[in-house]
Amino acid sequence: MTDNKRHIETLFKEHYHEMYRLAIMMLHDEEESRDIVYDVFAMLLNGEIRFNSDKARAFLLSCVRNACLNVMRSHDTRERAMRGYLSAIDIPNVDNGLEEEVIALQKGILHLSPPICREIITLHYNDGLTFKEIAARLQVSETTIYKHLRNALNQLRLTIKDMG
């Protein structure tokens, strides 16, 4: 094992938990948080990023924070796109190019599993409720709402992908 790999392994052992906690606090998603931390270390191993060893902790936490912000931006973009799709459902004169997608989306929403996903999608996008409001209404945590919404969006994405 090269010195660089040993050094990165040492950094991993020293800073993984702190990096993971930061990602969890920002994303509220265990799997995605683990992926982000692993990606940072993968970039270090591949030589895609370089850093000053004296400030390794600060650098690694900064990398995780930036990656989390990118993921959050990505979720926000997907959420806005989904809102656009769902608002198109209420418009009777939908463009023919979008009509098939809207129909697929409507069918996809009807077949979401588990049913709580369908309820969360409806409450969030149709009724405009926040995660906090939905969590209070359904008597579950906001993290649960986020996970079910993410699951629902992934299912809907696959539905639309399968039709195209």
Rosetta blueprint (number, residue, H / E / L):
1 M L
2 T L
3 D H
4 N H
5 K H
6 R H
7 H H
8 I H
9 E H
10 T H
11 L H
12 F H
13 K H
14 E H
15 H H
16 Y H
17 H H
18 E H
19 M H
20 Y H
21 R H
22 L H
23 A H
24 I H
25 M H
26 M H
27 L H
28 H L
29 D L
30 E H
31 E H
32 E H
33 S H
34 R H
35 D H
36 I H
37 V H
38 Y H
39 D H
40 V H
41 F H
42 A H
43 M H
44 L H
45 L H
46 N L
47 G L
48 E L
49 I L
50 R L
51 F L
52 N L
53 S H
54 D H
55 K H
56 A H
57 R H
58 A H
59 F H
60 L H
61 L H
62 S H
63 C H
64 V H
65 R H
66 N H
67 A H
68 C H
69 L H
70 N H
71 V H
72 M H
73 R H
74 S H
75 H H
76 D H
77 T H
78 R H
79 E H
80 R H
81 A H
82 M H
83 R H
84 G H
85 Y H
86 L H
87 S H
88 A H
89 I H
90 D L
91 I L
92 P L
93 N L
94 V L
95 D L
96 N H
97 G H
98 L H
99 E H
100 E H
101 E H
102 V H
103 I H
104 A H
105 L H
106 Q H
107 K H
108 G H
109 I H
110 L H
111 H L
112 L L
113 S L
114 P L
115 P H
116 I H
117 C H
118 R H
119 E H
120 I H
121 I H
122 T H
123 L H
124 H H
125 Y H
126 N H
127 D L
128 G L
129 L L
130 T L
131 F H
132 K H
133 E H
134 I H
135 A H
136 A H
137 R H
138 L H
139 Q L
140 V L
141 S L
142 E H
143 T H
144 T H
145 I H
146 Y H
147 K H
148 H H
149 L H
150 R H
151 N H
152 A H
153 L H
154 N H
155 Q H
156 L H
157 R H
158 L H
159 T H
160 I H
161 K H
162 D H
163 M H
164 G L
